[in-house]
Amino acid sequence: MPLLHTLPFITYLIAGLLLTRYFVLDTVSNQHRVIVNLLLFVACWSHGYILFELWQHEGVFFGLTVSVSFVAWVVATLLFLTSFTKPIHSLGIIVYPLSAIAVIVAFLYPGSGGKLLSISIAAHVFLSIGAYALLSLAVGQSLLLSIQERFLHEHNFNTFVDKLPALQTMEDFLYQTLKMGFLLLTLSLISGYLYISDFFTQQLTYKTILSVLAWLGFAGILFAHMVFGIRGKLIVLLTQIAFAVLLLSYFGTKFFIEVFAL
């Protein structure tokens, strides 16, 4: 495997392991953050450099595994940058190892079913990826929130729970991320309507239907929270369901189109 692909894979993994070690062990201090930040800087830079090769004069190439790698890079970079201002680096336990896997899978199985997209369509794709990235962070946060709530409910005050931010802070970040992700998802759907003319010949019918269903799901979640004050386990569960539909809308349909040439 080339060094350029090995570098983000190893640095993502080590960063994830160090964060896990920090949240699990009592004896580990927060001084490891400097090392983790250096590792993540190298990982995000090298991963981004690999993805830069997707650009060509005629447009940008997106296959299934490359798209997954691109989403992983955006998620990892957003988390890395946001962690400087918000106490959310615990999400790295989930995000960074998955990003490492995405780098390797994209290298081993680059795929041949992807196509060269024009810059105008690529703008729609980038909006979609931004929405997926933010909503991925929201889902990761919902998973940590559900674990934290369960431990607190069981009065299990272990090292992991003690080092997590306060429950209110965790919830606030979840809702902020949901709002931003929902906004980008809305812009993505609008841009898709403007730039993509024939949904049937381009095999986008199922993707569009599922994307709209996911959009309705997230809209309902935010409406229920802001108007009725619904929070906690129900919001967490609904967030995960809506995101599963969104994943299926893009990666699921793309998988069947590219692998089975539907």
C-alpha positions in Angstrom: 0.0 0.0 0.0 1.4 3.4 -0.9 2.7 5.6 1.9 0.2 8.3 1.1 -2.7 5.9 1.9 -0.9 4.3 4.8 -0.3 7.7 6.5 -4.0 8.7 7.1 -4.9 5.1 7.9 -2.3 4.8 10.7 -2.8 8.3 12.1 -6.6 8.0 12.2 -6.3 4.7 14.1 -3.7 5.9 16.6 -5.7 9.1 17.3 -8.8 7.0 17.9 -7.0 4.6 20.2 -5.5 7.5 22.2 -8.9 9.1 22.6 -10.3 5.7 23.7 -7.5 5.3 26.2 -8.1 8.8 27.6 -11.8 8.2 28.1 -11.5 4.7 29.6 -8.5 5.0 31.9 -8.4 7.0 35.1 -4.7 7.6 35.0 -4.5 9.3 31.6 -4.4 13.1 31.7 -5.7 15.5 29.0 -2.1 16.3 28.0 -2.4 13.7 25.2 -4.5 16.2 23.2 -1.4 17.8 21.7 -0.3 14.4 20.3 -3.8 13.6 19.1 -4.2 17.0 17.4 -0.9 16.5 15.6 -1.9 13.1 14.4 -5.3 14.4 13.2 -3.7 17.2 11.4 -1.5 14.8 9.5 -4.5 12.4 8.9 -6.9 15.0 7.6 -4.2 16.7 5.4 -3.0 13.4 3.8 -6.6 12.1 3.4 -7.6 15.4 1.8 -4.6 15.3 -0.6 -5.6 11.8 -1.8 -9.2 13.0 -2.5 -7.8 16.0 -4.3 -6.8 13.6 -7.1 -10.5 13.2 -7.8 -10.6 16.5 -9.5 -10.1 16.6 -13.3 -10.5 19.3 -15.9 -13.9 17.9 -17.0 -15.3 17.4 -13.5 -14.9 15.3 -10.5 -15.0 11.5 -10.1 -17.3 9.9 -7.5 -17.6 6.1 -7.1 -19.2 4.4 -4.1 -16.1 3.8 -2.0 -14.6 7.1 -3.0 -17.8 8.8 -1.9 -17.7 7.1 1.4 -14.1 8.1 1.8 -15.0 11.7 1.0 -17.8 11.8 3.6 -15.4 10.2 6.1 -12.8 13.0 5.5 -15.4 15.8 5.8 -16.7 14.3 9.1 -13.3 13.8 10.5 -12.1 17.3 9.5 -15.3 18.9 10.9 -14.9 17.0 14.2 -11.2 17.9 14.4 -11.8 21.6 13.9 -14.9 21.8 16.0 -13.2 20.1 18.9 -11.1 23.2 19.4 -14.1 25.2 20.5 -16.6 22.5 21.7 -16.0 19.6 24.1 -16.9 16.9 21.5 -13.6 15.1 21.0 -15.2 12.0 22.5 -16.9 11.5 19.1 -13.4 10.7 17.7 -13.7 7.2 19.4 -16.3 6.4 16.7 -15.3 8.7 13.8 -11.6 8.3 13.4 -11.4 4.5 13.3 -14.2 4.5 10.7 -12.4 7.1 8.7 -9.3 4.9 8.7 -11.4 2.0 7.4 -12.9 4.3 4.7 -9.4 5.2 3.5 -8.4 1.5 3.1 -11.6 0.4 1.5 -11.4 3.2 -1.1 -7.8 2.2 -1.9 -8.5 -1.5 -2.2 -11.8 -1.1 -4.0 -11.8 2.2 -5.9 -14.6 0.9 -8.1 -15.2 1.4 -11.8 -18.9 2.2 -11.7 -18.5 5.8 -10.7 -18.7 8.5 -13.3 -17.3 11.9 -14.0 -19.6 14.6 -12.7 -19.8 18.1 -14.1 -18.9 20.9 -11.8 -22.6 22.0 -11.5 -23.7 18.6 -10.5 -20.7 18.3 -8.2 -21.9 21.4 -6.3 -25.1 19.4 -5.5 -23.0 16.4 -4.5 -20.8 18.5 -2.2 -23.9 20.0 -0.5 -25.2 16.4 0.0 -21.8 15.3 1.5 -21.8 18.3 3.8 -25.3 17.3 5.0 -24.3 13.7 5.5 -21.2 14.8 7.4 -23.1 17.0 9.8 -25.9 14.5 10.3 -23.3 11.7 10.8 -21.8 13.8 13.7 -25.4 14.2 15.0 -25.9 10.4 15.0 -22.5 9.8 16.6 -23.5 12.3 19.3 -26.8 10.6 19.7 -25.1 7.2 20.3 -22.8 8.7 23.0 -25.8 10.5 24.5 -27.8 7.3 24.7 -24.8 5.5 26.4 -24.3 8.4 28.8 -28.1 8.5 29.7 -28.1 4.7 30.3 -25.1 4.9 32.6 -26.5 7.8 34.5 -29.8 6.1 34.9 -28.1 3.0 36.3 -25.9 5.3 38.5 -22.9 3.8 36.9 -20.5 6.8 37.3 -17.5 5.3 35.5 -14.4 7.0 34.0 -16.0 7.3 30.6 -19.1 9.1 31.9 -17.1 11.3 34.2 -15.0 12.6 31.3 -17.9 13.3 29.0 -19.4 16.8 28.9 -22.5 17.5 30.9 -25.7 15.9 29.6 -27.2 19.3 28.7 -24.0 20.2 26.7 -24.2 16.9 24.8 -27.9 17.5 24.0 -27.3 21.1 22.9 -24.6 20.0 20.4 -26.9 17.3 19.0 -29.6 19.8 18.3 -27.2 22.4 16.8 -25.7 19.8 14.5 -29.1 18.5 13.5 -30.2 22.1 12.5 -27.1 22.7 10.4 -27.3 19.3 8.8 -31.0 19.8 8.0 -30.2 23.1 6.4 -27.6 21.6 4.1 -29.9 18.7 3.3 -32.6 21.2 2.3 -30.1 23.1 0.0 -29.0 19.8 -1.4 -32.5 18.7 -2.4 -33.2 22.2 -3.9 -29.9 22.1 -5.9 -30.7 18.5 -7.1 -34.1 19.8 -8.3 -32.4 22.6 -10.2 -29.5 20.7 -11.8 -30.9 17.2 -12.4 -33.5 17.2 -15.1 -34.5 13.5 -15.7 -34.8 11.5 -12.5 -36.0 8.3 -14.2 -33.3 7.8 -16.9 -30.6 8.7 -14.3 -32.0 6.0 -11.9 -32.5 8.6 -9.2 -36.2 7.8 -8.4 -35.6 5.7 -5.3 -32.8 8.0 -4.1 -35.1 11.0 -4.4 -38.0 9.4 -2.6 -35.8 8.2 0.3 -34.0 11.5 0.6 -37.3 13.3 0.9 -38.5 10.8 3.5 -35.3 11.4 5.5 -35.8 15.2 5.1 -39.4 14.9 6.5 -38.0 12.8 9.3 -35.4 15.4 10.3 -38.0 18.2 9.9 -40.3 16.3 12.2 -37.6 15.8 14.8 -36.6 19.5 14.9 -40.3 20.6 14.9 -41.1 18.2 17.8 -38.1 19.4 19.8 -38.6 23.2 19.2 -42.4 23.3 19.5 -43.3 20.5 21.9 -39.9 20.3 23.8 -39.5 16.6 23.1 -36.0 15.4 24.0 -34.1 12.4 25.3 -34.5 8.8 24.1 -37.2 9.5 21.6 -35.2 12.2 19.8 -32.1 9.9 19.8 -34.1 7.0 18.3 -35.8 9.1 15.6 -32.5 10.7 14.6 -30.9 7.3 14.1 -33.9 6.1 12.0 -34.0 9.2 9.8 -30.2 9.0 9.2 -30.5 5.3 8.3 -33.1 6.3 5.6 -30.7 9.0 4.4 -27.8 6.6 4.2 -29.9 4.2 2.2 -31.0 6.9 -0.1 -27.5 7.6 -1.3 -25.1 4.7 -0.5 -27.8 2.0 -0.7 -29.0 3.0 -4.1 -25.5 3.8 -5.3 -24.4 0.3 -4.2 -27.1 -1.4 -6.2 -26.5 0.8 -9.3 -22.8 0.3 -9.3 -22.5 -3.3 -8.1 -25.5 -4.8 -9.8 -25.7 -2.2 -12.7 -29.3 -1.5 -12.2 
